[in-house]
Amino acid sequence: MPAGDVETFHQDGSWHNRIEGSSDLLSTYPTREEAVAAGRDEARQRKVEHLVHNLDGTIGERNTYGHDPRDIPG
């Protein structure tokens, strides 16, 4: 499985999921809610982060479903 994180973003009137850094789409949905749910499931399966972008492209939400990249003791 690819090691990249899953990102959910809006483009051309639809919401999409893809592996970060790839131009290939995993899936396309008419609503943000559907895309986020599918992206979350994919990130959990791959044990990676899920990044959800706002309409303006900024990251609005970030969740880790596997190795947490932060190095925080405790």
MOPAC internal coordinates of N, CA, C and O (Angstrom, degrees):
PM7 1SCF
backbone

  N    0.0000 0     0.00 0     0.00 0    0    0    0
  C    1.4530 1     0.00 0     0.00 0    1    0    0
  C    1.5231 1   110.13 1     0.00 0    2    1    0
  O    1.2310 1   120.43 1   -33.71 1    3    2    1
  N    1.3219 1   116.79 1   146.29 1    3    2    1
  C    1.4562 1   119.39 1   177.86 1    5    3    2
  C    1.5201 1   111.44 1   -61.39 1    6    5    3
  O    1.2310 1   121.08 1   -31.61 1    7    6    5
  N    1.3186 1   115.54 1   148.39 1    7    6    5
  C    1.4567 1   120.41 1  -177.53 1    9    7    6
  C    1.5167 1   112.14 1   -89.58 1   10    9    7
  O    1.2310 1   118.96 1   170.25 1   11   10    9
  N    1.3459 1   119.58 1    -9.75 1   11   10    9
  C    1.4599 1   122.69 1  -175.91 1   13   11   10
  C    1.5119 1   113.10 1   -70.55 1   14   13   11
  O    1.2310 1   121.78 1   -24.27 1   15   14   13
  N    1.3307 1   114.20 1   155.73 1   15   14   13
  C    1.4507 1   120.85 1   177.44 1   17   15   14
  C    1.5232 1   110.33 1   -73.07 1   18   17   15
  O    1.2310 1   120.70 1   -20.50 1   19   18   17
  N    1.3399 1   116.27 1   159.50 1   19   18   17
  C    1.4558 1   122.32 1   177.29 1   21   19   18
  C    1.5176 1   107.97 1   -94.83 1   22   21   19
  O    1.2310 1   120.46 1   -47.87 1   23   22   21
  N    1.3227 1   116.73 1   132.13 1   23   22   21
  C    1.4572 1   119.31 1   176.45 1   25   23   22
  C    1.5206 1   110.59 1  -123.47 1   26   25   23
  O    1.2310 1   121.48 1   -38.92 1   27   26   25
  N    1.3363 1   114.77 1   141.08 1   27   26   25
  C    1.4557 1   123.62 1   177.28 1   29   27   26
  C    1.5215 1   106.97 1  -110.84 1   30   29   27
  O    1.2310 1   120.19 1   -50.56 1   31   30   29
  N    1.3257 1   117.24 1   129.44 1   31   30   29
  C    1.4614 1   120.69 1  -175.99 1   33   31   30
  C    1.5206 1   110.71 1  -150.16 1   34   33   31
  O    1.2310 1   120.83 1   -17.72 1   35   34   33
  N    1.3348 1   116.01 1   162.28 1   35   34   33
  C    1.4607 1   123.13 1  -179.58 1   37   35   34
  C    1.5265 1   108.99 1  -105.16 1   38   37   35
  O    1.2310 1   121.47 1   -46.36 1   39   38   37
  N    1.3343 1   114.80 1   133.64 1   39   38   37
  C    1.4605 1   120.00 1   177.97 1   41   39   38
  C    1.5187 1   109.23 1  -158.70 1   42   41   39
  O    1.2310 1   120.61 1   -43.87 1   43   42   41
  N    1.3054 1   116.45 1   136.13 1   43   42   41
  C    1.4726 1   122.69 1   176.38 1   45   43   42
  C    1.5290 1   113.29 1    54.03 1   46   45   43
  O    1.2310 1   120.51 1  -140.49 1   47   46   45
  N    1.3267 1   116.63 1    39.51 1   47   46   45
  C    1.4591 1   120.89 1   175.05 1   49   47   46
  C    1.5209 1   116.20 1    82.08 1   50   49   47
  O    1.2310 1   119.82 1  -176.96 1   51   50   49
  N    1.3351 1   117.94 1     3.04 1   51   50   49
  C    1.4644 1   121.46 1  -179.65 1   53   51   50
  C    1.5285 1   109.73 1  -133.11 1   54   53   51
  O    1.2310 1   121.36 1   -16.70 1   55   54   53
  N    1.3168 1   115.01 1   163.30 1   55   54   53
  C    1.4658 1   121.72 1   175.59 1   57   55   54
  C    1.5199 1   108.56 1  -102.74 1   58   57   55
  O    1.2310 1   120.62 1   -42.63 1   59   58   57
  N    1.3285 1   116.42 1   137.37 1   59   58   57
  C    1.4638 1   121.82 1  -173.84 1   61   59   58
  C    1.5308 1   111.42 1  -129.95 1   62   61   59
  O    1.2310 1   121.41 1   -21.87 1   63   62   61
  N    1.3142 1   114.90 1   158.13 1   63   62   61
  C    1.4631 1   122.85 1   170.71 1   65   63   62
  C    1.5167 1   108.11 1  -122.99 1   66   65   63
  O    1.2310 1   121.65 1   -38.53 1   67   66   65
  N    1.3363 1   114.46 1   141.47 1   67   66   65
  C    1.4610 1   119.96 1   176.03 1   69   67   66
  C    1.5262 1   107.88 1  -154.38 1   70   69   67
  O    1.2310 1   121.60 1   -13.65 1   71   70   69
  N    1.3320 1   114.54 1   166.35 1   71   70   69
  C    1.4553 1   120.64 1   173.08 1   73   71   70
  C    1.5237 1   106.26 1   -81.41 1   74   73   71
  O    1.2310 1   120.67 1   -50.30 1   75   74   73
  N    1.3105 1   116.33 1   129.70 1   75   74   73
  C    1.4616 1   121.43 1  -176.76 1   77   75   74
  C    1.5289 1   110.64 1   -53.25 1   78   77   75
  O    1.2310 1   120.93 1   -48.51 1   79   78   77
  N    1.3208 1   115.83 1   131.49 1   79   78   77
  C    1.4540 1   121.71 1   179.74 1   81   79   78
  C    1.5176 1   113.80 1    91.45 1   82   81   79
  O    1.2310 1   120.20 1   170.75 1   83   82   81
  N    1.3197 1   117.23 1    -9.25 1   83   82   81
  C    1.4648 1   121.83 1  -179.65 1   85   83   82
  C    1.5249 1   109.47 1  -103.29 1   86   85   83
  O    1.2310 1   120.45 1   -30.11 1   87   86   85
  N    1.3007 1   116.74 1   149.89 1   87   86   85
  C    1.4661 1   119.79 1   175.15 1   89   87   86
  C    1.5306 1   110.87 1   -94.17 1   90   89   87
  O    1.2310 1   120.25 1   170.31 1   91   90   89
  N    1.3350 1   117.12 1    -9.69 1   91   90   89
  C    1.4612 1   121.44 1   179.60 1   93   91   90
  C    1.5284 1   110.29 1   -77.90 1   94   93   91
  O    1.2310 1   120.41 1   -50.23 1   95   94   93
  N    1.3323 1   116.82 1   129.77 1   95   94   93
  C    1.4511 1   121.41 1   179.52 1   97   95   94
  C    1.5259 1   110.77 1   -84.78 1   98   97   95
  O    1.2310 1   120.87 1   -39.49 1   99   98   97
  N    1.3321 1   115.94 1   140.51 1   99   98   97
  C    1.4597 1   121.21 1   173.20 1  101   99   98
  C    1.5208 1   109.96 1   -82.45 1  102  101   99
  O    1.2310 1   120.96 1   140.58 1  103  102  101
  N    1.3523 1   115.77 1   -39.42 1  103  102  101
  C    1.4568 1   120.47 1  -176.39 1  105  103  102
  C    1.5249 1   109.96 1  -165.09 1  106  105  103
  O    1.2310 1   120.88 1   -18.19 1  107  106  105
  N    1.3417 1   115.92 1   161.81 1  107  106  105
  C    1.4550 1   123.39 1   179.05 1  109  107  106
  C    1.5253 1   108.58 1  -135.07 1  110  109  107
  O    1.2310 1   120.76 1   -39.75 1  111  110  109
  N    1.3461 1   116.14 1   140.25 1  111  110  109
  C    1.4645 1   121.68 1  -176.69 1  113  111  110
  C    1.5146 1   110.55 1  -138.75 1  114  113  111
  O    1.2310 1   120.34 1   -26.58 1  115  114  113
  N    1.3308 1   116.95 1   153.42 1  115  114  113
  C    1.4660 1   119.82 1   178.67 1  117  115  114
  C    1.5334 1   113.05 1   -76.93 1  118  117  115
  O    1.2310 1   120.09 1   155.95 1  119  118  117
  N    1.3388 1   117.44 1   -24.05 1  119  118  117
  C    1.4627 1   120.06 1  -177.62 1  121  119  118
  C    1.5260 1   111.76 1  -122.68 1  122  121  119
  O    1.2310 1   121.66 1   -26.21 1  123  122  121
  N    1.3175 1   114.43 1   153.79 1  123  122  121
  C    1.4677 1   121.40 1   177.77 1  125  123  122
  C    1.5271 1   110.41 1   -61.85 1  126  125  123
  O    1.2310 1   120.44 1   136.73 1  127  126  125
  N    1.3219 1   116.76 1   -43.27 1  127  126  125
  C    1.4649 1   121.29 1  -177.10 1  129  127  126
  C    1.5246 1   112.38 1   -58.74 1  130  129  127
  O    1.2310 1   120.70 1   135.83 1  131  130  129
  N    1.3277 1   116.27 1   -44.17 1  131  130  129
  C    1.4670 1   120.19 1   179.04 1  133  131  130
  C    1.5301 1   111.02 1   -64.87 1  134  133  131
  O    1.2310 1   120.65 1   136.80 1  135  134  133
  N    1.3127 1   116.37 1   -43.20 1  135  134  133
  C    1.4681 1   120.62 1  -179.02 1  137  135  134
  C    1.5217 1   110.98 1   -65.96 1  138  137  135
  O    1.2310 1   119.97 1   138.32 1  139  138  137
  N    1.3317 1   117.66 1   -41.68 1  139  138  137
  C    1.4601 1   121.09 1   179.90 1  141  139  138
  C    1.5319 1   110.39 1   -64.40 1  142  141  139
  O    1.2310 1   119.95 1   136.90 1  143  142  141
  N    1.3137 1   117.70 1   -43.10 1  143  142  141
  C    1.4666 1   121.04 1   179.29 1  145  143  142
  C    1.5330 1   110.85 1   -61.62 1  146  145  143
  O    1.2310 1   120.35 1   134.84 1  147  146  145
  N    1.3255 1   116.94 1   -45.16 1  147  146  145
  C    1.4638 1   120.84 1   179.37 1  149  147  146
  C    1.5295 1   111.10 1   -67.23 1  150  149  147
  O    1.2310 1   120.18 1   139.60 1  151  150  149
  N    1.3227 1   117.25 1   -40.40 1  151  150  149
  C    1.4576 1   121.28 1   177.92 1  153  151  150
  C    1.5180 1   111.99 1   -63.82 1  154  153  151
  O    1.2310 1   120.81 1   139.54 1  155  154  153
  N    1.3418 1   116.07 1   -40.46 1  155  154  153
  C    1.4603 1   120.75 1   177.46 1  157  155  154
  C    1.5290 1   110.72 1   -61.77 1  158  157  155
  O    1.2310 1   120.65 1   134.50 1  159  158  157
  N    1.3228 1   116.37 1   -45.50 1  159  158  157
  C    1.4718 1   120.31 1   178.87 1  161  159  158
  C    1.5250 1   110.96 1   -60.46 1  162  161  159
  O    1.2310 1   120.64 1   136.84 1  163  162  161
  N    1.3253 1   116.39 1   -43.16 1  163  162  161
  C    1.4701 1   120.72 1   179.97 1  165  163  162
  C    1.5288 1   110.62 1   -64.40 1  166  165  163
  O    1.2310 1   119.95 1   137.20 1  167  166  165
  N    1.3286 1   117.69 1   -42.80 1  167  166  165
  C    1.4657 1   121.66 1   179.29 1  169  167  166
  C    1.5337 1   110.78 1   -64.55 1  170  169  167
  O    1.2310 1   120.29 1   140.10 1  171  170  169
  N    1.3104 1   117.04 1   -39.90 1  171  170  169
  C    1.4745 1   120.24 1   177.34 1  173  171  170
  C    1.5254 1   110.78 1   -63.19 1  174  173  171
  O    1.2310 1   120.93 1   136.16 1  175  174  173
  N    1.3233 1   115.83 1   -43.84 1  175  174  173
  C    1.4652 1   120.60 1  -179.81 1  177  175  174
  C    1.5300 1   110.87 1   -62.83 1  178  177  175
  O    1.2310 1   120.36 1   139.27 1  179  178  177
  N    1.3209 1   116.92 1   -40.73 1  179  178  177
  C    1.4614 1   121.95 1  -178.37 1  181  179  178
  C    1.5287 1   113.29 1   -84.49 1  182  181  179
  O    1.2310 1   120.71 1   167.75 1  183  182  181
  N    1.3570 1   116.24 1   -12.25 1  183  182  181
  C    1.4652 1   122.65 1  -178.09 1  185  183  182
  C    1.5307 1   111.38 1    59.91 1  186  185  183
  O    1.2310 1   121.59 1  -128.30 1  187  186  185
  N    1.3355 1   114.57 1    51.70 1  187  186  185
  C    1.4652 1   122.48 1  -179.91 1  189  187  186
  C    1.5301 1   109.22 1  -131.56 1  190  189  187
  O    1.2310 1   120.84 1     4.24 1  191  190  189
  N    1.3229 1   116.00 1  -175.76 1  191  190  189
  C    1.4593 1   120.87 1   176.74 1  193  191  190
  C    1.5216 1   110.75 1   -83.19 1  194  193  191
  O    1.2310 1   121.39 1   -26.31 1  195  194  193
  N    1.3345 1   114.95 1   153.69 1  195  194  193
  C    1.4613 1   121.89 1   174.82 1  197  195  194
  C    1.5190 1   107.27 1  -119.81 1  198  197  195
  O    1.2310 1   120.58 1   -61.52 1  199  198  197
  N    1.3250 1   116.49 1   118.48 1  199  198  197
  C    1.4577 1   122.38 1   179.19 1  201  199  198
  C    1.5235 1   108.57 1  -107.25 1  202  201  199
  O    1.2310 1   120.82 1   -54.00 1  203  202  201
  N    1.3236 1   116.04 1   126.00 1  203  202  201
  C    1.4601 1   121.28 1   179.04 1  205  203  202
  C    1.5250 1   107.51 1  -111.62 1  206  205  203
  O    1.2310 1   120.80 1   -61.20 1  207  206  205
  N    1.3226 1   116.08 1   118.80 1  207  206  205
  C    1.4569 1   121.81 1  -178.14 1  209  207  206
  C    1.5318 1   110.46 1   -90.12 1  210  209  207
  O    1.2310 1   121.19 1   -32.96 1  211  210  209
  N    1.3274 1   115.32 1   147.04 1  211  210  209
  C    1.4593 1   121.93 1   172.02 1  213  211  210
  C    1.5222 1   108.81 1   -77.70 1  214  213  211
  O    1.2310 1   120.52 1    -7.05 1  215  214  213
  N    1.3250 1   116.62 1   172.95 1  215  214  213
  C    1.4606 1   120.27 1   178.80 1  217  215  214
  C    1.5257 1   112.61 1   -58.67 1  218  217  215
  O    1.2310 1   120.23 1   149.23 1  219  218  217
  N    1.3389 1   117.17 1   -30.77 1  219  218  217
  C    1.4696 1   120.12 1  -179.06 1  221  219  218
  C    1.5298 1   113.07 1   -84.35 1  222  221  219
  O    1.2310 1   120.12 1  -177.90 1  223  222  221
  N    1.3324 1   117.37 1     2.10 1  223  222  221
  C    1.4618 1   121.40 1   176.58 1  225  223  222
  C    1.5128 1   114.79 1    95.02 1  226  225  223
  O    1.2310 1   119.97 1   167.62 1  227  226  225
  N    1.3343 1   117.67 1   -12.38 1  227  226  225
  C    1.4659 1   119.97 1   177.83 1  229  227  226
  C    1.5233 1   110.04 1   -73.01 1  230  229  227
  O    1.2310 1   120.64 1   -24.77 1  231  230  229
  N    1.3205 1   116.37 1   155.23 1  231  230  229
  C    1.4633 1   120.22 1   178.98 1  233  231  230
  C    1.5234 1   108.51 1   -77.88 1  234  233  231
  O    1.2310 1   120.82 1   -59.65 1  235  234  233
  N    1.3241 1   116.05 1   120.35 1  235  234  233
  C    1.4556 1   121.55 1  -178.65 1  237  235  234
  C    1.5055 1   112.75 1   -98.23 1  238  237  235
  O    1.2310 1   120.72 1   157.13 1  239  238  237
  N    1.3276 1   116.24 1   -22.87 1  239  238  237
  C    1.4605 1   121.27 1  -175.88 1  241  239  238
  C    1.5213 1   108.29 1  -154.29 1  242  241  239
  O    1.2310 1   121.11 1   -37.47 1  243  242  241
  N    1.3338 1   115.48 1   142.53 1  243  242  241
  C    1.4641 1   120.24 1   179.17 1  245  243  242
  C    1.5189 1   107.71 1  -144.09 1  246  245  243
  O    1.2310 1   120.28 1   -56.20 1  247  246  245
  N    1.3295 1   117.08 1   123.80 1  247  246  245
  C    1.4597 1   122.21 1  -179.47 1  249  247  246
  C    1.5199 1   110.45 1  -130.40 1  250  249  247
  O    1.2310 1   120.93 1   -37.43 1  251  250  249
  N    1.3141 1   115.83 1   142.57 1  251  250  249
  C    1.4578 1   121.27 1  -179.86 1  253  251  250
  C    1.5266 1   109.64 1  -107.52 1  254  253  251
  O    1.2310 1   120.77 1   -49.50 1  255  254  253
  N    1.3213 1   116.14 1   130.50 1  255  254  253
  C    1.4682 1   122.25 1   179.67 1  257  255  254
  C    1.5231 1   110.11 1  -124.66 1  258  257  255
  O    1.2310 1   120.48 1  -128.31 1  259  258  257
  N    1.2915 1   116.68 1    51.69 1  259  258  257
  C    1.4503 1   121.84 1  -178.80 1  261  259  258
  C    1.4993 1   108.34 1   169.16 1  262  261  259
  O    1.2310 1   120.47 1    49.84 1  263  262  261
  N    1.3071 1   116.71 1  -130.16 1  263  262  261
  C    1.4535 1   121.69 1   178.93 1  265  263  262
  C    1.5165 1   109.64 1   -66.57 1  266  265  263
  O    1.2310 1   120.58 1   -57.77 1  267  266  265
  N    1.3374 1   116.50 1   122.23 1  267  266  265
  C    1.4615 1   121.44 1   177.80 1  269  267  266
  C    1.5223 1   108.05 1   -84.50 1  270  269  267
  O    1.2310 1   119.67 1   -62.71 1  271  270  269
  N    1.3419 1   118.24 1   117.29 1  271  270  269
  C    1.4604 1   120.87 1  -176.02 1  273  271  270
  C    1.5281 1   113.86 1   -69.48 1  274  273  271
  O    1.2310 1   120.09 1   164.56 1  275  274  273
  N    1.3197 1   117.43 1   -15.44 1  275  274  273
  C    1.4616 1   119.74 1   179.88 1  277  275  274
  C    1.5228 1   109.61 1   -75.26 1  278  277  275
  O    1.2310 1   120.65 1   -35.02 1  279  278  277
  N    1.3076 1   116.37 1   144.98 1  279  278  277
  C    1.4650 1   122.13 1   179.23 1  281  279  278
  C    1.5238 1   108.74 1  -108.55 1  282  281  279
  O    1.2310 1   121.30 1  -102.97 1  283  282  281
  N    1.3347 1   115.11 1    77.03 1  283  282  281
  C    1.4538 1   120.87 1  -177.17 1  285  283  282
  C    1.5257 1   108.77 1  -114.50 1  286  285  283
  O    1.2310 1   119.63 1   -64.10 1  287  286  285
  N    1.3264 1   118.31 1   115.90 1  287  286  285
  C    1.4635 1   119.67 1   179.04 1  289  287  286
  C    1.5296 1   111.49 1   -67.50 1  290  289  287
  O    1.2310 1   121.37 1   -30.60 1  291  290  289
  N    1.3289 1   114.98 1   149.40 1  291  290  289
  C    1.4608 1   120.46 1   174.50 1  293  291  290
  C    1.4353 1   112.52 1    88.45 1  294  293  291
  O    1.2310 1   120.10 1   180.00 1  295  294  293

